[in-house]
Amino acid sequence: MPKLETVIAKFPLKSVVQGGGAPLSSSARPSAHSPNQNHLLAALPTAEYERLAPHLERVPMLLGEILYEPGGQLQHAYFPTTSIVSLHYVTESGASAETAGVGNEGVVGISLFMGGDTTPSSAVVQTAGHAYRLQSRLLKQEFGRAGLMQRLLLRYTQALITQMFQTAACNRHHSVEQQLCRWLLLTLDRAPSRELVMTQELVASMLGVRREGITEAAGNLQRAGLIRYRRGHISVLERSGLETRACECYAVVKKELGRLMSDVRHRQSAPLLAAVAAR
């Protein structure tokens, strides 16, 4: 089974981006990037958003970058916009498996507002892109105000827990091909395109299975015309086919996230989001 550190060692990256950007004022953001690309930040009412906006720091998220390691003190929360982060548990032997993924629907660092500050898991960038990070102190302060931010974070945490439960059940009871379909679909929901920069070895590490199993499953999907694989790239050709071959776990996770967050999204008006994005 692939070891996470062995796979990541192939990427010449620093463990954590220490710099990478300055805090962005609401009047100085590039039009190509906006905190509103993250669903949690986009759902904040104006007053709460304006309190946080000067402290939101846009940072690049590089493939294979480690945001935090087991037992480490979290200094920031990360709100992905175009990147995807994989939450891993790493065993004493170095083997690992993904417990959940976080994209533009969520936040990395729930232990900060849940009171733990540290976690036995690690967070690794699965898909390169950008995120907005916020100092842990400021996130705790906003959470403590007991406003909409608190309710959003608690609902998202429930959705994340559902994803973790479903991942555990899927890894135990479903085939590698079903797991791969689930993982591809969840990644597609968070990715800006249908082409994923991802090696089979890294996918195997995410799912906690042998690379040979991923090679066989990906081969089956490619022969069925559902994906096209070339070294380091997976292109999804027919999403509906993946949904047919996936187990029920993908639908359960997607439905629960939609149930928990749908009314929040409905409260946002297009004029408000456009005004905030234009600042």
N, C-alpha and C positions, 0 to 999 in steps of 0.2 A: 504494500500500500504506500502511496507517495507521502513523503514527509513535507509539511508546509515549508519549513525553512530551506529544504533542498530546492523546491520549486522557485521560491522567491529569490534565492541566491543567484539565480540566472538573470535577475533584473538588476542593473547597476544603479540602485536608488538608495537614498537616505531613508532611515526608518520613519522619520516624521518631518514634514515641512515646517521648519521653524520660522521662516520668513515667508516669501512668496507673495506678499501683497500688503498694502496698507489698509487701515480701516477706510471704508468707502462712505462718504457723506451721501445724503439722499440726492444731492445735486451733481455728483461727480461719477456716476456709474456708467460704464460703457453700455450702449444700447443692446449689445449682444448678450449681456449678462444681467440678471436681475435676481434679487432674493425671492421674487414672486414665482420663479421657476420651481421653488420648493413649495409643496402644497401646504405645509404647516405654516410657513411664514406668510404665504399668500392669504391664508384664512384669518390672519390677525386683523382686528379693527385698527383704524388709523392711529389712535392714541397709543396702543401697545406697540404697533410697528414703529412709530416715530421714536419711542424710547430706545428701541433696540437698533434701529438703522445705523446710527453713527458708530456702533460697535461691531457691526457685522463685517467681517474681513473675508474678502474673496481670495481663495487659495487654490492653486492647481492640485489635483489629486492624480498622482502618477501610478501607473499599473504596477502592482506589487508592493506599493508603499504601506508600511505598517503604521496605523494611527495610534494604536496602543497595544500593549502586550499584557499577559496575565499578571495581575497583582499591581500593575502600574497605576500611579495616581493620574487621573484624567485632568488635564488642564483646560481643555476646550470641549465643547459640543460641536458636532459637524452637521450642517444641513445640506445634503447633496443636492445639486441642481442637474448637472449632466454626468456625474460620476455615479458608480455603484460600489457599495462597500459590503464585503462579506464578513459576517461575524462567525468566528471559528472557536472550537474547543480543541486544544492541543494536549495530547496525552503525554505521560512521562517519557515514552519512547520516541516522541516527536511526530507520531502520526496525528492526523487532524481530520476534521469534518466540519462542514458548514452547518451552523444551527439556524441561521437566518440571513437574509440579504436586506440591505437598506438602500433605497434610491431616493428619487425626488419626492416620494410620498412621506418621508420620515426624517429621523434624526439619529445620529450615532452618539451614544453617551447617556443612555437612560439611567445608568447608575448614579449619575450626578443628582438628578432630581428625585430619585427613589430613595436616596439616603445612604447608598453604599459607597460612593466615591470611587471604589475600585471594583474589578470584576475578574473572575478566573478565566475569562475568554480573551480572545484577541480580535482586532478589527483590521482587515487588509483590503486595500483597494482592488476590486475585481475588474472594474471598467474605468479607464482613465477619463478625466473630465475636470469639473470644478465643483467646489462646495463653498458655503459660507460658514465660517466658524465663529463661535461666540465664547468668550471666557466663561469658565465654569461659575465663577462668582456672580456674573451678571445673569446667567441662566437661572441660578438658584434664587436670586432676588426676584426675577420676574415670575417664577413659579410660585414663590411665597406670597405674591400679591393676590393669589386665588382668583385671577381673572380668566379670560378665555384661553390664554396660553396654557394655564394649568389644565384646563379641561381637554384641550387639544392633545397635550402631551400624555395625559392619562389614557385617553381613548387610543392614541397611537400605540402606547405600551401594551394595551390589551390586544390590539391587532398583531403586534410583534410576538407576543406570547402565543397566540394562536398559530402563527407561522412556525414557531419553534416546536410546538406540540405536533403539528402536522408533519414537519420535517422528520421528527423522531419516528413517527408511525410509518411514514413513507420509506425511510431507510431500512426499517425492520421488515416490512410486509410486501413491498412492491419491487418489481424487477428493476434492473439497472436502466433498461430502456424507458420504463415509465418514469423513473427518477430524472433521467436526462430530459425527457419531454417537459416535465414539471419545471425543472430548473431553467430550461430555455424559454419557456413561456413567461415565467416570473421576470427573467432578465429582459425579455422583449418589452414587457410592460413599463420598464424603467429606462430603457435605452432609446436614444434618438433615431436609431436606424435598425434595419433588419440584419446588418452585418456586425458580428461580434468579433473583437480581437481577443482570441482565447485559444490556447493550446489544449489538446486532449489531456496532457499531463496536469494542467491546472484545473480543468474540469474534474478530473479524477480526484484531485486533492480536495476540491470543494465538496464533492459527494462522499468522500471517504471510501472510495472503491479502488480496485486495481485498474491501472491504465488499460489493460487488455479488455476489461469489461466495457469501458467507454469506447474503445476502438470498434468493438463488435456492435455496440448499440448505435454508434454514429454511422457505421457502415450500413446497418439495416435502414436507418432513416434516409440515408443518401440514396440507396438503391430504390427506395419508395418514392423518391423525388421530393422529399419534404425539406431537406437541407442540402447544402453543398459545402463540402469541407476541403480546404486547402491549408497547408501548414500555417498555423497561427490564426486562421480566420474561419468562422462558421457563419454561413449565410442562410437565413431561413427563407425558403421558397414558398412553403404552403403552411401557414399558421393553423388553418382549420384541421389539417392532417395531424399536426402535433397535439391539438386539443383532443382529437379522437383517440390517439394512442396514449395520452397521459392518463394517470389514475385520477381519482376524485380529489386528490389533495390540492391541486392547483385551483380548482373551482371553489373549494372550501376557504382557502386563504384569500382569494380575490373577493368572494362574497362577504366575508367577515370584515375586511377592510372597507369595502363599499358601504356596508351597513353602519359601521361606526363613524364614518367620516362624511357620508352623503349629505346629511342635514347641515353640516358645517360648510360644505362647499356651496350649498344652495343659498346660504346667507350672504355670499359674496356677490356684489353687483359688478357688472362689466365696467361701468364708469369709474367705480372706486379702484379696481385693479389697474385700469388704464392710467388713472391719475397717479397712483403710487409708483407704477413702473416708469412713468415719464419724469419723475423727480430726479 
